[in-house]
């Protein structure tokens, strides 16, 4: 009887040990899987636009380096409700981080707040939403960039003449900051340069063409056209070619779209201000990882700009990527 009891106790203890051991092993495996779960970061631009392609290239390359799954979701039109809808859909999927180029400041406050409450880390790149709970802004300091652009234009215009400004949306905070810096620089350094018009072309090439044609007709003494958004140089160049004024009127603006670079090579565009878009995307991944690891972030991270002329049009992109070993 004692032998049987001893055997039973021994069996029970052995089973308990095995069950306990299995349970601990399963817990360890479960913890490992949780720790090893691949993070998902989503980049959400203002809308479909070739300007954002190098942004996502940097985002994707950084994701590959750090083992993060990256996605890119863009609204078909540059409209706040469409951008909000995309963000809400991403929130519903419980992703780990979102990088947003803000089409509007106040219009995105509620949805960014919603994402934050859901435990999703949110940053902005390219265009900030300063009134929101976004953790940082990564991109161009736009007022300073507008000032730098005006300094370059002053040289090309010899500090005198009429200039018209085209802008893709008069409600975009980043574009308004650029114009503010541009205007301030002209007032301070070239009072003989007069801004004769500031037109909204709504971020559309066809609208830019129409606005340019109207400007050329309304201002026969126009010396320069400057664009504070990416589509201006390609659209204005097309209109100027149609009217036989390509190369006769100074054309410059922001962003290194392929058509803008072609215009620089062909002496139709005098210069463009290139934002460090690849860097914006790369740093977006790094800073989302930092905040997930509870590291503090600055409110703004300046990625800087480059002035592209005929002298560096074929080499500037390789120089930018060298910083990240690409």
Wavefront OBJ file of the C-alpha trace (Angstrom):
o trace
v 0.000 0.000 0.000
v 2.835 2.372 0.857
v 4.619 1.406 -2.356
v 1.506 2.156 -4.411
v 0.993 5.473 -2.617
v 4.612 6.402 -3.211
v 4.330 5.512 -6.872
v 1.103 7.540 -7.209
v 2.652 10.559 -5.522
v 5.722 10.208 -7.701
v 3.571 10.038 -10.830
v 1.505 13.076 -9.788
v 4.633 15.093 -9.031
v 6.186 14.099 -12.355
v 3.044 15.081 -14.241
v 2.853 18.373 -12.333
v 6.474 19.085 -13.195
v 5.882 18.293 -16.867
v 2.726 20.426 -17.027
v 4.459 23.288 -15.239
v 7.477 22.963 -17.509
v 5.322 22.919 -20.632
v 3.366 25.939 -19.370
v 6.550 27.910 -18.740
v 7.877 26.907 -22.160
v 4.648 28.023 -23.835
v 4.739 31.335 -21.917
v 8.313 31.895 -23.006
v 7.405 31.121 -26.622
v 4.409 33.436 -26.404
v 6.536 36.243 -24.975
v 9.155 35.702 -27.661
v 6.541 35.900 -30.397
v 5.153 39.091 -28.906
v 8.591 40.654 -28.691
v 9.455 39.431 -32.169
v 6.243 40.632 -33.840
v 7.046 42.731 -36.889
v 6.014 46.349 -36.503
v 3.906 48.031 -39.174
v 4.468 51.673 -40.107
v 2.285 53.461 -42.659
v 3.179 56.563 -44.660
v 0.195 58.744 -45.590
v 0.946 61.666 -47.948
v -1.409 64.506 -48.798
v -2.452 62.702 -51.965
v -1.158 60.976 -55.086
v 1.865 62.927 -56.298
v 5.306 61.982 -57.679
v 6.923 64.276 -55.100
v 6.272 61.620 -52.440
v 8.004 58.782 -54.302
v 11.490 59.469 -52.831
v 9.867 60.015 -49.421
v 8.538 56.474 -49.506
v 11.770 55.155 -50.987
v 13.603 56.358 -47.867
v 10.782 55.057 -45.637
v 10.899 51.631 -47.286
v 14.697 51.383 -47.241
v 14.823 52.247 -43.541
v 12.073 49.726 -42.862
v 14.127 47.024 -44.581
v 17.160 47.918 -42.484
v 15.291 47.837 -39.164
v 12.915 44.935 -39.872
v 9.769 47.068 -40.056
v 6.954 46.390 -42.505
v 6.173 49.601 -44.386
v 3.093 50.635 -46.344
v 2.133 53.652 -48.433
v -1.479 54.821 -48.672
v -2.438 57.965 -50.586
v -5.784 59.646 -51.242
v -6.691 60.128 -54.885
v -7.306 63.846 -54.395
v -5.752 66.477 -52.159
v -8.839 66.719 -49.949
v -8.929 66.659 -46.143
v -11.898 64.244 -45.843
v -10.078 61.697 -48.032
v -6.908 61.925 -45.963
v -8.966 61.576 -42.774
v -10.706 58.467 -44.164
v -7.371 56.801 -44.910
v -6.048 57.585 -41.428
v -9.221 56.202 -39.817
v -8.911 52.971 -41.811
v -5.303 52.606 -40.670
v -6.307 53.240 -37.048
v -8.859 50.421 -37.311
v -6.036 48.039 -38.235
v -4.082 48.908 -35.061
v -0.785 49.535 -36.825
v 2.222 50.581 -34.771
v 3.074 53.948 -36.328
v 1.847 56.491 -38.871
v 3.805 59.186 -40.720
v 1.469 61.853 -42.145
v 2.048 64.723 -44.548
v -0.678 67.018 -43.265
v -2.948 68.513 -45.899
v -4.453 70.767 -43.219
v -3.640 71.566 -39.612
v -6.976 71.954 -37.817
v -8.719 69.459 -40.089
v -6.503 66.601 -38.897
v -6.555 67.373 -35.160
v -9.484 65.016 -34.300
v -8.221 62.008 -36.278
v -4.657 62.327 -34.980
v -6.108 62.525 -31.465
v -8.094 59.356 -32.229
v -4.933 57.551 -33.356
v -3.055 58.668 -30.250
v -5.821 57.383 -27.966
v -5.635 54.045 -29.805
v -1.965 53.783 -28.807
v -0.606 54.436 -32.294
v 2.467 56.623 -32.592
v 1.905 59.521 -34.996
v 4.458 61.849 -36.524
v 4.255 64.302 -39.408
v 6.698 64.659 -42.291
v 6.883 67.147 -45.173
v 3.914 69.185 -43.871
v 3.259 69.640 -40.127
v 0.053 69.695 -38.114
v 1.259 71.871 -35.212
v -2.119 72.025 -33.462
v -2.369 68.226 -33.276
v -0.879 65.628 -30.953
v 1.645 64.483 -33.567
v 4.880 63.735 -31.724
v 7.281 65.497 -34.086
v 7.602 67.093 -37.498
v 10.323 65.819 -39.840
v 11.002 67.926 -42.868
v 11.824 71.302 -44.267
v 11.644 74.373 -42.070
v 9.429 75.958 -44.657
v 9.697 79.631 -43.789
v 13.501 79.398 -43.842
v 13.327 77.490 -47.144
v 11.117 80.178 -48.674
v 13.618 82.790 -47.547
v 16.500 80.852 -49.156
v 14.506 80.503 -52.376
v 13.955 84.262 -52.517
v 17.672 84.881 -51.988
v 18.464 82.753 -55.038
v 15.727 84.429 -57.090
v 17.076 87.874 -56.208
v 20.394 86.895 -57.805
v 18.729 85.644 -60.988
v 16.442 88.719 -61.220
v 19.263 91.165 -60.437
v 17.176 92.552 -57.554
v 14.536 94.120 -59.799
v 11.305 93.342 -61.625
v 7.849 91.782 -61.296
v 7.295 88.253 -59.984
v 4.104 86.190 -59.788
v 3.677 83.397 -57.244
v 1.730 80.184 -57.831
v 0.740 77.982 -54.899
v -1.006 74.605 -54.689
v -3.594 75.382 -52.041
v -3.800 78.543 -49.958
v -4.731 76.594 -46.819
v -1.651 74.360 -46.596
v 0.457 75.409 -43.573
v 3.778 74.387 -45.133
v 3.127 76.324 -48.352
v 1.970 79.401 -46.470
v 5.159 79.281 -44.402
v 7.223 79.151 -47.593
v 5.427 82.157 -49.009
v 5.868 84.025 -45.741
v 9.643 83.501 -45.824
v 9.777 84.292 -49.552
v 7.873 87.554 -49.135
v 9.876 88.610 -46.074
v 13.187 88.102 -47.866
v 12.113 90.196 -50.865
v 10.994 93.026 -48.589
v 14.247 92.932 -46.638
v 16.759 92.371 -49.435
v 15.148 93.389 -52.731
v 12.416 96.019 -52.321
v 12.523 96.671 -56.089
v 11.154 93.193 -56.764
v 7.362 93.410 -56.675
v 4.998 90.476 -56.145
v 2.217 91.304 -58.621
v 0.082 88.174 -58.084
v -0.353 85.144 -55.851
v -2.600 82.511 -57.393
v -3.981 79.203 -56.105
v -3.586 76.410 -58.664
v -4.982 73.760 -56.271
v -2.058 71.389 -56.744
v -3.101 70.562 -60.324
v -0.970 70.707 -63.452
v -3.857 71.703 -65.755
v -4.880 74.488 -63.387
v -1.240 75.658 -63.252
v -1.161 75.870 -67.062
v -4.353 77.948 -67.093
v -3.178 80.249 -64.305
v 0.186 80.786 -66.015
v -1.465 81.698 -69.313
v -3.661 84.228 -67.476
v -0.672 85.711 -65.651
v 1.317 86.143 -68.865
v -1.602 87.997 -70.412
v -2.402 90.153 -67.370
v 1.197 91.128 -66.630
v 3.105 91.861 -69.862
v 6.155 93.079 -67.902
v 6.385 89.925 -65.807
v 10.014 88.990 -65.224
v 9.637 85.818 -63.154
v 7.226 83.136 -61.974
v 7.935 81.347 -58.715
v 6.168 78.219 -57.460
v 5.935 77.315 -53.796
v 4.670 73.819 -54.633
v 5.931 70.995 -56.817
v 3.609 71.119 -59.821
v 4.266 74.783 -60.651
v 7.493 74.441 -62.637
v 6.223 71.637 -64.932
v 2.851 73.329 -65.473
v 4.207 76.834 -65.962
v 6.941 75.554 -68.288
v 4.313 73.902 -70.506
v 2.318 77.139 -70.715
v 5.423 79.227 -71.434
v 6.460 76.867 -74.245
v 2.998 77.154 -75.818
v 3.293 80.947 -75.834
v 6.898 81.046 -77.000
v 8.156 82.496 -73.721
v 10.159 79.544 -72.410
v 13.582 80.757 -71.351
v 12.525 84.399 -71.736
v 10.803 84.608 -68.348
v 12.549 83.371 -65.231
v 10.936 80.245 -63.800
v 11.850 78.685 -60.467
v 10.167 76.833 -57.637
v 10.112 74.001 -55.177
v 10.769 70.300 -55.596
v 12.690 68.077 -57.931
v 10.050 66.464 -60.124
v 11.414 64.789 -63.285
v 9.837 67.441 -65.531
v 11.340 70.212 -63.414
v 14.791 68.633 -63.651
v 14.352 68.281 -67.412
v 13.419 71.974 -67.521
v 16.644 72.865 -65.704
v 18.689 70.806 -68.169
v 16.917 72.516 -71.102
v 17.251 76.083 -69.707
v 13.485 76.480 -69.237
v 13.637 76.334 -65.416
v 16.347 78.421 -63.744
v 16.528 76.541 -60.452
v 14.495 74.563 -57.967
v 14.600 74.098 -54.220
v 14.956 70.386 -53.508
v 13.742 69.152 -50.186
v 15.558 66.179 -48.729
v 12.619 63.875 -49.309
v 14.531 60.594 -49.029
v 15.848 61.737 -45.650
v 12.311 62.607 -44.490
v 11.173 59.051 -45.173
v 14.212 57.407 -43.606
v 14.072 59.490 -40.420
v 10.319 58.864 -40.121
v 11.013 55.167 -39.520
v 13.886 55.842 -37.121
v 11.904 58.335 -35.033
v 8.814 56.111 -34.836
v 11.067 53.356 -33.504
v 12.607 55.799 -31.028
v 9.260 56.834 -29.602
v 8.132 53.197 -29.327
v 11.305 52.667 -27.259
v 10.252 55.629 -25.054
v 13.010 57.901 -26.310
v 12.148 61.624 -26.346
v 11.669 63.387 -29.675
v 12.244 67.051 -30.519
v 9.191 68.927 -31.761
v 10.868 69.580 -35.112
v 13.641 67.915 -37.120
v 14.999 70.026 -39.962
v 16.007 67.931 -42.971
v 17.322 70.923 -44.924
v 17.136 71.861 -48.617
v 19.354 71.972 -51.693
v 19.357 74.483 -54.527
v 19.462 72.609 -57.837
v 20.837 74.334 -60.895
v 22.270 73.074 -64.162
v 25.594 72.594 -62.376
v 24.399 69.860 -59.980
v 21.168 68.577 -61.538
v 22.688 65.186 -62.412
v 24.529 64.513 -59.149
v 22.500 65.879 -56.236
v 20.411 62.752 -55.528
v 23.416 60.466 -55.187
v 24.923 62.974 -52.768
v 21.755 62.967 -50.645
v 21.601 59.160 -50.401
v 25.251 58.825 -49.415
v 24.295 59.985 -45.915
v 22.436 56.704 -45.412
v 24.965 54.416 -47.054
v 22.909 53.978 -50.203
l 1 2 3 4 5 6 7 8 9 10 11 12 13 14 15 16 17 18 19 20 21 22 23 24 25 26 27 28 29 30 31 32 33 34 35 36 37 38 39 40 41 42 43 44 45 46 47 48 49 50 51 52 53 54 55 56 57 58 59 60 61 62 63 64 65 66 67 68 69 70 71 72 73 74 75 76 77 78 79 80 81 82 83 84 85 86 87 88 89 90 91 92 93 94 95 96 97 98 99 100 101 102 103 104 105 106 107 108 109 110 111 112 113 114 115 116 117 118 119 120 121 122 123 124 125 126 127 128 129 130 131 132 133 134 135 136 137 138 139 140 141 142 143 144 145 146 147 148 149 150 151 152 153 154 155 156 157 158 159 160 161 162 163 164 165 166 167 168 169 170 171 172 173 174 175 176 177 178 179 180 181 182 183 184 185 186 187 188 189 190 191 192 193 194 195 196 197 198 199 200 201 202 203 204 205 206 207 208 209 210 211 212 213 214 215 216 217 218 219 220 221 222 223 224 225 226 227 228 229 230 231 232 233 234 235 236 237 238 239 240 241 242 243 244 245 246 247 248 249 250 251 252 253 254 255 256 257 258 259 260 261 262 263 264 265 266 267 268 269 270 271 272 273 274 275 276 277 278 279 280 281 282 283 284 285 286 287 288 289 290 291 292 293 294 295 296 297 298 299 300 301 302 303 304 305 306 307 308 309 310 311 312 313 314 315 316 317 318 319 320 321 322 323 324 325 326
